[in-house]
């Protein structure tokens, strides 16, 4: 009888409890109406709750009574608290959760931009290791960037030619401030390398158009470089090659809150030119002394003060057969001294404010001589060719200062604004064949103000909008340049974006001073992009259109070519493709880039709108890297192609410019190959590390033609070619204190 009574009592109590409890149920969805699984739903300060299933549904019972708070949490979504009143009945709560906007999950504003940085590893394209191990890049930043879509394979002149723009339309910035004379000084028909090592930078942003309002005075492109903060530990390095020798030291403080370092490099191409025949006959092969120094100091947990200083002196002299007078030779010599100083400061302030300050200074001196020589190397002066004997001294002083304030808003949205000041002082002394001196000087400044905002409506939708205003003291003009871009995340790894902007630039300084009433040159950019980024793989497709207005037109005044009006115009349109895969094959990395460019412009001395001689319709690069870990050896290969570029000979005839010759050179092909061996030096646990490099450019010796040069009277023309068909580089680079082999492996080599 007792067991029976206990059972009846238990059933009675259960009925009482259930009669007094409440049921809470519902469906959890996102703002697109998709169910969200795995959401934790609990009554705050209690143990009652449930988790949503794969359809977003949940249900649980509680004995709690009265007013309570229902708490909903899920990774990737904002937590939500809802007031509820429990009265012992069923309560249906259907809830929509908003996504938590974070840098890791948010859409990226990337139209027209390739970025490699710590912040955006998923979209990284070329980091320092990539740059120095790209076979056709020759260890040069811009050499490697030429394997990306948008950049042209121009080999007879330094600089980045992007989407139909000249090299002068691409500007370079280090830690936010403009760099003048980023490349070594120009030599006729021979491209020059960049002055700076890729290893001093931790971040690279290569914008092929539509870049931020924080930067200006570049019609086509901005190359934005960010220097490293603090090294991981003290180290030393030593480099020995058949062309150069280098040594450096980097000291990290005991508290690891500061560092300083110095590096020296000497390059002499005498041996290379003795073994590999050059088109030019060098009486003084290129020789360069480079010294750079740095210090970095951590001012707080989030603040850095950084300094980088650079000094370079280089010289060369050569002769080549004169195209104007058979049996004679044209002489050219150059001595250049360049000093660059950069000081920057960044700090996170209170209330989510951030400040970035920077100032840079460049002093550049070029001493150039030209002459006509006979076969005995005696300087001569022939009637009608007196202009070949001259001396030119260029002196330039350039200042750039910039201040940016940034305020983080809700989530990762932000607003930033600031000011920038550029000042340039150029002094040119041209001494003609008769000893007559023609001095000229030019001083100008540009004051800029800018503001932009990043608005992340959701993780899938972001907008960047900005405005830049610039005033030129030289032109006495002010411009107003709006910029905007929008990006939408189609899926977890796929997004579409669009960018628009107006960009202004002063006429090139080598054509100044010009006529009174000069104006800024202008380009309007429109860029549409589809990007898919997954671990180890990246796909980008872009279509673009650029409209040029107010381009500089030039004419000859005395010995110089100067701007005569701003009546030039043009456009550039095309599409680009980029695919990189580091995942399919273990320790194998490759990328493919293709660009189609249709461009015409009427500028400089062009008679009418034509395709400029630096623009190829089709450009293709294939880059591959295979790392064999057991050998600690990496094999790199690269193939570069562009369709034949146009060439023109334009002469002034009866007050107007006319073509005397034109055509298209043959297609450009280049296959390069390199091998890098990366052994440890010393014991197994040693942190001393070496890289041995063997590189061959244009392995198959293709006859590459960049264009043609013409005699004064146009009767003769000669091809413009690389200085040598094939170039071989052999070297060893030693690092003491830091083993970089794992860094190499981790970067997919």
ZIPENOR-V915704 format. One line per field, one symbol per residue. ss: DSSP state (h for helix, s for strand, l for the rest). phi: phi as a letter, one per 20 degrees, with the letter a starting at -180 (. if undefined). A space follows every 10 residues. Layout:
ss=???
phi=???
This chain:
ss=lhhhhhhhhh hhhhhhhhhh lssssssssl llllslllls ssslllllss slllllssss sslllsssss ssslllslls ssssssllls ssllssllsl llllllllll llssssllll hhhllllhhh hhllllllll hhhhhlllll slllllllll lsllllhhhs ssssllsssl llslllslls lllslllhhh ssssssslll llllllllll ssssssslll llllssssss sllsssssss sslllllsss sssssssslh hhhhhlllll ssssssssss ssssssssll lllsssssss ssssssssss slllllllss ssssssssss sssssssslh hhssssssss ssssssssss ssslllllss lllllhhhls ssssssssss ssssssssll lllsssssss ssssssssss slllllssss ssssssssss ssssssssll ssssssssss ssllllssss sssssssssl lllsssssss ssssslllhh hlllllllll ssssssssss ssssllssss ssssssssss ssssssslls ssssssssss ssssssssss sllllllsss ssssssssss sslsllllls lllllllsss ssssssssll llssssssss sslllsssss sssllsssss sssslllsss ssssssslls llllllllss ssssssslll llllllssss llllllssss llllllssss ssssssllll hhhhhhlll
phi=.fgfffffff fffffffffe edddbrcdce fenefdemfe dcegmbderb cfefenebab dbefcnebce dccafncffc dcfccecnde dececdeefe ecffdffdec gmcdccaffc ffdfdcegfg ffdegeelmd gfffffeefn eeeedebfod eclnefffed ddcdlndfde lfdfgfcgmc fdefedfffe ddcccdeeqm ffffcblbfd bcddddffed ffafbcbbcc cfdbcbbbbc deffeldabb bbccbccbeg ffffedfdfe deecfgccdc cccbbcceea fcdcdccccb cbccbabbcb gfeecfndce dbbbcccccc ccccbcbedf lmebcccbbc bccccddccc bdcefemefc cdfncfffdb ccddccccdb cbccdccfef mdfbccbrbb cdcccdccdd dfgenfeceb bbcbbcdccb bbcdddfbfe cbcdcbbccc cdffelccdc cfcbbcccef bgdcbcbccb adccbfggff ddfdffngcf fccddccccc ccccgncbcc cccbbcdecl ffdcbecmec dcfdadefbr bbbrbccbcc cddgdglccb bccccdccbb bdbldffafc fffdddfccc ccccbcddff elcddccbcd cbfgefcbdd ceclncecfd aarbfffecb dcbbccdcee dofgefdebc cdccccelge mgfecercdc fgemfcbcfe cfgbfccdcc accdcdocee ffffffene
